[in-house]
């Protein structure tokens, strides 16, 4: 690596190909190694995962639609490619790696995803837990959630209504709803 460049700009990104300082960008994507660098942090991706991550970074701060990501990643596939649902899988797999780079992949429901810069606490929580802890995102189920759900069950609410009120994913609420409703019936009360 060019020592003069590093001495002149110690926090600058150096292009791995031409050894020139890259200015105006915080992230450097290297397709030959499927790595993305943010300052001193370098993260390696699978080739397809790298394509998804690079497309999101290129779209930053705008939203990237599922179709746009799919077209960018699978444009070289001859014939029918995989279902577009595969993009959801790649997003899930690269979320912790993007958090290491200081970026959170935010879901824009029904439309696509966008990157937002994360503070250290958010990035560590995502990397360690592999889930979002921001309001409106997927969260771990807590005892307080059980209490809230029991209250809603006692008020004869359906699982879909409970999910909307609690701002939780329907499938996770439905699972807990069935368990709690069964335990309430066994305990002698009628849900």
N, C-alpha and C positions, 0 to 999 in steps of 0.2 A: 504494500500500500504506500502511497506517496506521503512521506513524513511531512513534507512542507505543507501539503494541503491540510493534514490533520493539525499541525501546529497553528496554522492560520485560522482555522475554524474547527475547534475541538468537538463541537456538537453537531457539525454538519454531516449530511449523508454523503457517502462516497459511492459513486456508481461502480459496481463490481466489474463491469466490462471495460470501461474507458478510464476509470480512476479519476473522473472529474467530480467536482463538488456539485451536488444537485441542490439548487436553490428554489424556494417557493413551494416545495412539497415536504410534508413531514414524513410521508411514507414512500418507500422505495420497493417496488415489486420486481423481482428477478424471475422471469419465466423459465430460464434455463435450469434453475435449481428449485423452482416452486417455493420460493421464500419471500416473505415480506418483512422489511426492516423499518423500525421506528426508532431512530436514534441508535441506542446500544442494544436494543432488543430485536432479535431476529427469530421469526417463527416459520417453520417448514410445514407445508401443506401437501396433500395429495394433488396430482395434476388437476383433477376436476374441482376439488375444494379450492385450490389456488385460483382457478378461473372464476368461481363464484365470489371469492374474497376480492379479487382484483376488480371485478365488475362493480361491486359495492363501493370500493374505494374510488374508482373512476367516476361513479355517480355522486359521490359525497359532495355536498350535503343533501342532494336531492334523493327522492325515493326511486328505487329500481323495482320494476314490476317483475312478477314471476316469468312472464312470457319473454321479456327482454333478457333476463338472466339465462333462461333456457336457450334462447336463440344464440346468445353469445357463447355458451358452453358447448352446445351440441350441434353447432353449425357444420361441423366436419363429419357428422354421422351420416352414413349412406343408408337410405331406406328409412323405415320407421325407427325413431329413437325411443328412449324410455318415456314413460309417462311424465307429465310435468310435475307430479307429486315428488319426484326425485329431488327437485330443488329444495323442498321442505326438509328433506333428509340432510342434504348438504349444509343448509343453513344451521340445522341443529348441531351438526358435527363441527362446524367452524366457529360457533359462538364462543366457546372457551378460549380458543386460540386468538380470536380477534380481541377478546377482553385483555389478553396479555399485552396486546399492542396498544391498549388504552381506548378501544372502540367497542361500543355496544351496538349489536344489531337489533334495531327496534322494529317490531312488526307493525305495519300499517294494515289493519285487518281488511281483508277483501281486496287489497290492492298490491301489496308487495312489502319491501323492507327498505330501511334507510339506516345509515350509520350515524351515531351520535357519539361525541367524545365523552368518555367516562372519567369520573374521578377515581382515585386509587381504591377507595372503599368499594365502589360499584364493580370495578374491574376484578378485584379480589373475590368478591362474593360470587360473581358469575363464574369465574375460573374454578373456584373451589366447589361450588354447589352445582354448577352447570345449569342454573335457572336464573330468571330475572327476579329481582326483589323490588322492582320499581312498581308504583301504583299502576294498576291496570294490566299487569303482566302476570304470568304464571307464578304462583307462590306456594310454599309449603303449607300443608294443612295444619292448623294450630288447634289447641283445645278451645280457644275462644270461638273458632269457626264451628266446632261441634255444638257449642252452646247456642250460637246464633241459628244454626240449622235446626236444632231441636225446637227452638222457639217458633221458627217458620213452619215446621212440621205440625206443631200443636195448633197453628192457625190455619191448617188444612191447605197449605201452599203446595203446589206441584213442583217437581224437581227443576223444571225450566224457569219457573218464577223465582225459586230460591237462587239459582245460578245468576240470574239477572240482578237480583237484590244484593247478593254477596259479591258480585263482580268476580266470579270464579268460573273456570271452564265447566261447561255442562257435564261432561263425562265424569269429572272428579266429584262434582256435587251429586250426581246421580248415584255413583258408587257409595258415597257416605250416606246419602239419603236412604238407600235400601237397607244398609246395615243399622242405622239409627232407628228407622221405622220398625224394623224387625225386633230390635232390642226393646223398644217402647211397648210393642205388642206383647212380648214375652213378659215384661215387667207388670202387665196387668192393665196398662192404659191403652186406649185405642188412639192410633194416630189419625 
